[in-house]
């Protein structure tokens, strides 16, 4: 897999995942939906590793990598699925667009990489102002929408922390092996959480969109998406991979509006534009150009 292919894969998957999560919750509880998704993905992933003869790492370093990855897979996804009950699917992608700033800050604090100049703090304020503008939208905040916003902000923080900690571990293993190892470690946690919060044997309604969304997310969102994610983190770092979020929010909003009849208000559009504009300002110091050159160089390899 090349870096450009991995990036294109992540863009497509991350743009469609919010809508898939919302559809998963239509006839199933959030914890049931995510538990089924991760269980299917882990079983299918283990089978693929065996067929392709890719070794599954169980070293001490591998366990540390799987453990820190759980912040982004178990904890962040649990918050995200719960948040999808309260807000439109497109806003999930918009809030995840804040992850580059959080990742860079955590990279600076944890592994000594990244920088926070006055201009970058100003850019962060612009993005945060866009988030405040979105939260002020009456349509977003109706039916306890504020709960969804809080849960998503927690999810984004945990996801960003996970990426930085994975980068620090520097596990030299196949990306699919890392993804499957993390999935296998996450399944017991999801099952225990399901027993506590739900515990009812799910009845799948195949005439609804829920089971099909779960299958899509298990195969593409979990296996292919996580493998591409770990590959990009290993090759370029946690902050670079989160730059995908500059592209996915608009696509996710349009998909939610077109396929799920989710309204897009002028206030939501203005807030989203403000968030993305702040991120563009955040990277105006040339790191975006350096990143583009790195992508191009990897494409030639």
C-alpha positions as CSV (number, residue, x, y, z in Angstrom):
1,X,0.0,0.0,0.0
2,X,1.3,3.4,-0.9
3,X,0.7,6.6,1.1
4,X,-1.5,8.3,-1.5
5,X,-3.7,5.1,-1.8
6,X,-3.9,4.9,2.0
7,X,-4.9,8.6,2.1
8,X,-7.6,8.2,-0.5
9,X,-8.9,5.2,1.3
10,X,-9.1,7.1,4.6
11,X,-10.9,10.1,3.0
12,X,-13.6,7.9,1.5
13,X,-14.1,5.8,4.6
14,X,-14.0,8.7,7.1
15,X,-16.5,10.6,4.9
16,X,-19.0,7.8,5.0
17,X,-18.5,6.5,8.5
18,X,-20.6,9.1,10.3
19,X,-23.6,8.3,8.2
20,X,-22.9,4.5,8.7
21,X,-22.9,5.0,12.5
22,X,-26.2,6.9,12.4
23,X,-27.8,4.1,10.3
24,X,-26.4,1.4,12.6
25,X,-28.3,3.0,15.5
26,X,-31.6,3.0,13.7
27,X,-32.9,-0.4,14.9
28,X,-30.1,-1.3,17.4
29,X,-28.7,0.3,20.5
30,X,-25.4,2.1,20.0
31,X,-23.4,-0.3,22.2
32,X,-25.0,-3.3,20.3
33,X,-24.2,-1.8,17.0
34,X,-20.5,-1.0,17.8
35,X,-20.1,-4.4,19.5
36,X,-21.3,-6.3,16.5
37,X,-19.2,-4.2,14.2
38,X,-16.0,-4.8,16.1
39,X,-16.6,-8.5,16.6
40,X,-17.2,-9.1,12.9
41,X,-14.2,-7.0,12.0
42,X,-11.9,-8.9,14.5
43,X,-13.0,-12.3,13.3
44,X,-12.7,-11.4,9.6
45,X,-9.4,-9.7,10.2
46,X,-7.9,-12.7,12.0
47,X,-9.1,-14.9,9.0
48,X,-7.5,-12.5,6.5
49,X,-4.2,-12.5,8.4
50,X,-4.1,-16.3,8.3
51,X,-4.9,-16.5,4.6
52,X,-2.2,-13.9,3.8
53,X,0.3,-15.4,6.2
54,X,0.7,-12.1,8.0
55,X,2.0,-12.7,11.6
56,X,0.0,-11.3,14.5
57,X,2.4,-9.6,16.9
58,X,2.1,-10.5,20.5
59,X,5.4,-9.0,21.8
60,X,5.5,-6.6,24.8
61,X,5.8,-3.6,22.5
62,X,2.8,-4.9,20.5
63,X,0.7,-5.2,23.6
64,X,1.6,-1.6,24.5
65,X,0.6,-0.5,21.1
66,X,-2.7,-2.3,21.2
67,X,-3.4,-0.9,24.7
68,X,-2.9,2.7,23.7
69,X,-4.8,2.1,20.4
70,X,-7.8,1.3,22.6
71,X,-8.2,4.9,23.5
72,X,-9.0,5.6,19.8
73,X,-10.9,2.4,19.1
74,X,-12.8,1.4,22.2
75,X,-13.2,4.6,24.2
76,X,-13.5,7.1,21.3
77,X,-15.9,4.9,19.3
78,X,-18.1,4.3,22.3
79,X,-18.5,8.0,22.8
80,X,-19.0,8.6,19.0
81,X,-21.8,6.0,18.7
82,X,-23.5,7.4,21.8
83,X,-23.2,11.0,20.4
84,X,-24.8,9.9,17.1
85,X,-28.2,9.7,18.9
86,X,-28.2,13.4,19.5
87,X,-26.7,15.2,16.5
88,X,-26.7,15.0,12.7
89,X,-24.1,12.6,11.2
90,X,-22.3,15.3,9.3
91,X,-21.4,17.1,12.5
92,X,-19.5,14.1,13.7
93,X,-17.0,14.7,10.9
94,X,-17.0,18.5,11.6
95,X,-16.0,18.0,15.2
96,X,-13.4,15.4,14.3
97,X,-11.8,18.1,12.1
98,X,-10.5,19.6,15.3
99,X,-8.2,16.5,15.8
100,X,-5.2,18.0,14.0
101,X,-4.9,20.8,16.6
102,X,-5.4,18.4,19.5
103,X,-3.0,15.9,18.1
104,X,-0.3,18.5,17.5
105,X,-0.7,19.8,21.1
106,X,-0.5,16.3,22.5
107,X,2.5,15.5,20.3
108,X,4.3,18.5,21.7
109,X,3.5,17.6,25.3
110,X,4.1,13.8,25.1
111,X,6.8,13.2,22.5
112,X,8.3,16.6,22.1
113,X,7.1,17.1,18.5
114,X,4.9,19.9,17.0
115,X,4.8,23.6,17.8
116,X,2.4,26.1,19.1
117,X,3.2,29.7,18.0
118,X,1.0,32.7,18.5
119,X,-0.4,32.3,15.0
120,X,-1.4,28.7,15.6
121,X,-3.1,29.7,18.8
122,X,-5.0,32.3,16.9
123,X,-6.0,29.7,14.3
124,X,-7.2,27.4,17.0
125,X,-9.4,30.2,18.3
126,X,-10.9,30.7,14.9
127,X,-11.7,27.0,14.6
128,X,-13.1,26.9,18.2
129,X,-15.3,30.0,17.3
130,X,-16.8,28.0,14.4
131,X,-17.6,25.2,16.9
132,X,-19.3,27.6,19.2
133,X,-21.2,29.0,16.2
134,X,-22.5,25.5,15.3
135,X,-23.5,24.8,18.9
136,X,-25.5,28.0,18.9
137,X,-27.7,26.6,16.1
138,X,-31.2,25.8,17.6
139,X,-31.5,22.8,15.3
140,X,-28.3,21.3,16.5
141,X,-29.0,21.8,20.2
142,X,-32.6,20.5,20.1
143,X,-33.3,17.2,21.8
144,X,-30.3,17.4,24.0
145,X,-27.9,18.0,21.2
146,X,-25.4,19.4,23.8
147,X,-24.9,15.9,25.1
148,X,-23.8,14.8,21.6
149,X,-21.4,17.7,21.3
150,X,-19.7,16.9,24.7
151,X,-19.4,13.2,23.9
152,X,-17.9,14.0,20.5
153,X,-15.3,16.4,22.0
154,X,-14.3,13.6,24.4
155,X,-14.1,11.2,21.5
156,X,-11.9,13.5,19.4
157,X,-9.6,14.0,22.4
158,X,-9.2,10.3,23.0
159,X,-8.8,9.6,19.3
160,X,-6.0,12.2,19.1
161,X,-4.3,10.9,22.2
162,X,-4.4,7.3,20.8
163,X,-2.7,8.4,17.6
164,X,0.1,10.2,19.4
165,X,0.8,7.2,21.7
166,X,0.8,4.8,18.8
167,X,3.4,7.0,17.1
168,X,5.5,7.0,20.2
169,X,5.6,3.2,20.4
170,X,7.0,2.9,16.9
171,X,5.9,-0.8,16.5
172,X,7.5,-2.2,13.3
173,X,4.7,-4.5,12.2
174,X,2.3,-4.9,9.3
175,X,-0.5,-2.2,9.6
176,X,-3.2,-4.9,9.2
177,X,-1.6,-6.9,12.0
178,X,-1.7,-3.9,14.3
179,X,-5.3,-3.2,13.3
180,X,-6.4,-6.8,13.9
181,X,-4.5,-7.0,17.1
182,X,-6.2,-3.9,18.5
183,X,-9.6,-5.2,17.3
184,X,-9.1,-8.5,19.1
185,X,-8.1,-6.7,22.3
186,X,-11.2,-4.3,22.0
187,X,-13.8,-7.0,21.5
188,X,-13.8,-8.2,25.2
189,X,-14.2,-4.6,26.3
190,X,-17.1,-4.0,24.0
191,X,-18.8,-7.2,25.0
192,X,-18.5,-6.4,28.7
193,X,-19.8,-2.9,28.1
194,X,-22.7,-4.4,26.1
195,X,-23.6,-6.8,28.9
196,X,-23.6,-3.9,31.4
197,X,-25.5,-1.3,29.2
198,X,-27.8,-3.6,27.2
199,X,-27.4,-7.4,27.5
200,X,-30.4,-8.2,25.2
201,X,-29.7,-10.5,22.3
202,X,-30.1,-8.3,19.2
203,X,-32.7,-9.1,16.6
204,X,-31.4,-8.0,13.2
205,X,-34.0,-6.4,10.9
206,X,-32.5,-7.0,7.4
207,X,-35.1,-4.7,5.9
208,X,-33.6,-1.8,7.8
209,X,-30.3,-0.1,7.1
210,X,-28.7,-1.1,10.4
211,X,-27.2,-4.5,9.7
212,X,-25.9,-3.4,6.3
213,X,-24.3,-0.3,7.8
214,X,-22.7,-2.5,10.5
215,X,-21.3,-4.9,7.8
216,X,-19.9,-1.9,5.8
217,X,-18.3,-0.4,8.9
218,X,-16.9,-3.7,10.0
219,X,-15.2,-4.5,6.7
220,X,-14.2,-1.0,5.5
221,X,-14.5,1.3,8.5
222,X,-12.7,-1.0,10.8
223,X,-10.4,-3.4,8.9
224,X,-9.4,-1.3,5.9
225,X,-9.8,2.0,7.6
226,X,-7.8,1.1,10.7
227,X,-5.1,-0.6,8.6
228,X,-4.7,2.6,6.5
229,X,-4.7,4.7,9.6
230,X,-1.9,2.8,11.3
231,X,0.1,2.8,8.0
232,X,-0.2,6.6,7.7
233,X,0.7,7.1,11.4
234,X,3.8,4.9,11.0
235,X,4.9,6.6,7.8
236,X,4.0,10.3,8.5
237,X,3.0,10.7,12.1
238,X,-0.3,11.3,14.0
239,X,-0.6,15.0,13.1
240,X,-0.3,14.3,9.4
241,X,-3.0,11.7,9.2
242,X,-5.5,14.0,10.9
243,X,-5.1,16.5,8.0
244,X,-7.6,14.2,6.2
245,X,-10.2,15.9,8.4
246,X,-9.8,19.1,6.3
247,X,-11.6,17.3,3.5
248,X,-14.1,15.0,5.0
249,X,-16.6,17.4,6.9
250,X,-18.1,18.9,3.8
251,X,-18.5,15.5,2.1
252,X,-20.1,14.0,5.3
253,X,-22.5,17.0,5.6
254,X,-23.6,16.5,1.9
255,X,-24.0,12.8,2.3
256,X,-26.1,13.3,5.5
257,X,-28.3,15.8,3.7
258,X,-28.7,13.8,0.5
259,X,-29.0,10.2,1.9
260,X,-30.5,10.8,5.4
261,X,-32.5,14.1,4.9
262,X,-30.4,15.9,7.5
263,X,-30.9,19.6,7.2
264,X,-27.9,21.9,6.6
265,X,-28.6,25.3,8.0
266,X,-26.7,28.5,7.1
267,X,-25.4,28.6,10.7
268,X,-24.0,25.0,10.4
269,X,-22.4,25.9,7.0
270,X,-20.8,29.1,8.5
271,X,-19.6,27.3,11.5
272,X,-18.1,24.5,9.5
273,X,-16.4,27.0,7.2
274,X,-14.9,28.7,10.2
275,X,-13.6,25.5,11.6
276,X,-11.9,24.5,8.4
277,X,-10.6,28.0,7.7
278,X,-9.0,28.0,11.2
279,X,-7.3,24.7,10.3
280,X,-6.0,26.1,7.0
281,X,-4.6,29.1,9.0
282,X,-3.1,26.6,11.4
283,X,-1.1,25.0,8.7
284,X,-0.2,28.1,6.7
285,X,3.4,28.0,8.0
286,X,4.4,25.6,5.3
287,X,3.7,22.3,6.9
288,X,1.0,21.6,4.4
289,X,3.4,22.1,1.6
290,X,6.0,19.8,3.2
291,X,3.2,17.3,3.7
292,X,2.2,17.4,0.1
293,X,5.8,16.9,-1.0
294,X,6.1,13.9,1.3
295,X,2.9,12.4,-0.2
296,X,4.3,13.0,-3.7
297,X,7.6,11.4,-2.8
298,X,5.9,8.3,-1.4
299,X,3.8,8.1,-4.5
300,X,7.0,7.8,-6.6
301,X,8.4,5.0,-4.4
